[in-house]
Structures are given as structure tokens and as C-alpha cells.
Amino acid sequence: MNHYWNETWKTKLFDIFNFIILLIFTLIVIYPLWLELMISLNDPSQKPIGEVVFWTQYMTLDAYKILFKDSNILRGTIISILRVVIGTTCTLFCTGLLAYVTTIRRFKGRNFLRKVYIITMYFSGGLIPTYLLMVNLKLTNTFWVYIIPCLFSAYYMLLIASYIQSIPEALFEAARIDGCSELGIYAKIVLPVCVPVFAAVAVYLAVGHWNSWFDVLIYNPKGQWDTLQVYLRRILLESEAAAKVSEVSNAESKLRNMTSESVRAATTIVVTVPILLVYPFFQKYFISGITIGSVKQ
């Protein structure tokens, strides 16, 4: 009885200690985002930015009004959402199909194909050859320049292929005996069974597409397909430039710097929050053992 009590107490003590550590770690992760939110809502004319620590009593939406007064913000948001949805879906399907091809045992060229894609992870043509390629393919100033170059990813191909290899081969053989094509096997077996790894890759792809802005500046010089991040970056640069105007007095310059900080914080919140709202919908798929019970003994 005493031994059982000692083990129970040790378990509870470990749970308490583990909870405290995780709570501290969570606060460390959340606090920077919370501070940015408070700075974005703070009125710099009432309370300097440097005095904002946990909460501000002088709240204002002026920083967000500066961001959303631009009529192009809505257009940029729609383009960013389309890029995330279409880009993530197309890349998942194409890269997943490539990963499945490299795992088919009777396909003799699968090892060679995998090595060719692995080489692309270490060697690249560079920015200038890539840009010239996009120009020759007439993809510049089009929406598809965001989608087509990202259809296949060697890194994600390896991740998905490793997961597919954990699926019992009996599932594929049974489907082939029933007359199912390889594309049908991919659609009816691989996609449903590999939901966890596809969900994980989807989060990475969505974050990458949402945060991307450099390729927009390079491949979209006319600005017809500018994303939300480019418009926000432009507003932020204009706000910072206004804060450095030499004709204003020192006091006014200080206030402008504080406003620039508020706009920067508001930009961080606008860019970060939407992608944070996507994660909970994929979290439930981050599990293992989904193939348990697929093959009857």
C-alpha cells in the first residue's frame, strides 16, 4: 500500500512539474504576439510605446485604419487566399503523386527518379536563371507564377514517400488484383490513409504561400497580382519614411516613430492571425497509427 502511494505521489509530482514547465513555455511563446497586439492598439500620444508591457489603457484603432484605408488591401487579401488554397492543393496532389510513384516497388526507375529530385535540394540554378526561365515561359505578371514553380517539392516528396512506405503492401496488391489503376490507388487508398502527413505538409505549404512576398516583387513587376503581404509591406515602408522626415521637430518625429511602431505591430497581427486560425483545423490529423487495422490478419 505504501509502495502504491509513493508511486502515485511521484506521478502527481511529475505531472505538476511538467504542467508548470509547459505553462512557462506557452507564456514565452504567446507573450511576443500579445505585446505586438497591445502595441498595435496603443495610442502613442497618450502612452509611449516603450511603456507598454502587458496592457494599455489608451486603446485606438488608428494603426489598423492606416492599413485598411488602402482600397487595394481587399484585392490583395483575395489574391493571397487564392494563392494559399490553389497553391497548397496543387502542390499536395502533385508532390504526393510523385511520392507514390517513387514508392512503387515494380517501377524500376523509382530510385533514379528520387535521386534526381534529391540533387535539386543541394544544387539550384540561381535567381537569375530562374527569372529568365519564368520570362521565357511567359509566367511573369500572371497568377500562375505563384503556383507552377511550386508544384513539386523534393523535401515534401521524401516526407510523404516515407509515410507511404509504412502502409502495408497488401493494400496496394489487393487493389491491383481488383483491377484498380495506379491513379485510382493513389486517389482511393494513398490520399485517405496518408491524411496525417498531408495535413502536416499542408500547414507548411500554406504558411509559405501566405508569408511569401519576395517572389511577388520579382515576378510581378506590373503589380497586377500583388498579394496582401506586398501591400502591407508598402504601407509599412511609407509609414517608416514619414517618421524620418527631416523637417519635423524632435517631438513630432518621436511621435511619428511611435506611430510607425504601431503600424509595424498592426502589420504583424494582420499577417499572423489568419494563418494561426488555420492550424486548429489540421491539428486533429497530427496523429499516428492510422493504418492500424487496415490489414486483417
Residue, then its C-alpha position, 0 to 999 in steps of 0.5 A: m500500500n505504501h509502495y502504491w502511494n509513493e508511486t502515485w505521489k511521484t506521478k502527481l509530482f511529475d505531472i505538476f512539474n511538467f504542467i508548470i514547465l509547459l505553462i512557462f513555455t506557452l507564456i514565452v511563446i504567446y507573450p511576443l504576439w500579445l505585446e505586438l497586439m497591445i502595441s498595435l492598439n496603443d495610442p502613442s500620444q497618450k502612452p509611449i510605446g516603450e511603456v507598454v508591457f502587458w496592457t494599455q489603457y489608451m486603446t485606438l484603432d488608428a494603426y489598423k485604419i492606416l492599413f485598411k484605408d488602402s482600397n487595394i488591401l481587399r484585392g490583395t487579401i483575395i489574391s493571397i487566399l487564392r494563392v494559399v488554397i490553389g497553391t497548397t492543393c496543387t502542390l499536395f496532389c502533385t508532390g504526393l503523386l510523385a511520392y507514390v510513384t517513387t514508392i512503387r516497388r515494380f517501377k524500376g526507375r523509382n530510385f533514379l527518379r528520387k535521386v534526381y529530385i534529391i540533387t535539386m535540394y543541394f544544387s539550384g540554378g540561381l535567381i537569375p536563371t530562374y527569372l529568365l526561365m519564368v520570362n521565357l515561359k511567359l509566367t511573369n505578371t500572371f497568377w500562375v507564377y505563384i503556383i507552377p514553380c511550386l508544384f513539386s517539392a523534393y523535401y515534401m516528396l521524401l516526407i510523404a514517400s516515407y509515410i507511404q512506405s509504412i502502409p502495408e503492401a497488401l493494400f496496394e496488391a489487393a487493389r491491383i488484383d481488383g483491377c484498380s489503376e495506379l491513379g485510382i490507388y493513389a486517389k482511393i487508398v494513398l490520399p485517405v490513409c496518408v491524411p496525417v502527413f498531408a495535413a502536416v505538409a499542408v500547414y507548411l505549404a500554406v504558411g509559405h504561400w501566405n508569408s511569401w512576398f519576395d517572389v511577388l516583387i520579382y515576378n510581378p513587376k506590373g503589380q497586377w497580382d500583388t498579394l496582401q503581404v506586398y501591400l502591407r509591406r508598402i504601407l509599412l515602408e511609407s509609414e517608416a519614411a514619414a517618421k524620418v522626415s527631416e523637417v519635423s521637430n524632435a517631438e513630432s518625429k518621436l511621435r511619428n516613430m511611435t506611430s510607425e511602431s504601431v503600424r509595424a505591430a498592426t502589420t504583424i497581427v494582420v499577417t499572423v492571425p489568419i494563418l494561426l486560425v488555420y492550424p486548429f483545423f489540421q491539428k486533429y490529423f497530427i496523429s499516428g497509427i492510422t493504418i492500424g487495422s487496415v490489414k486483417q490478419 
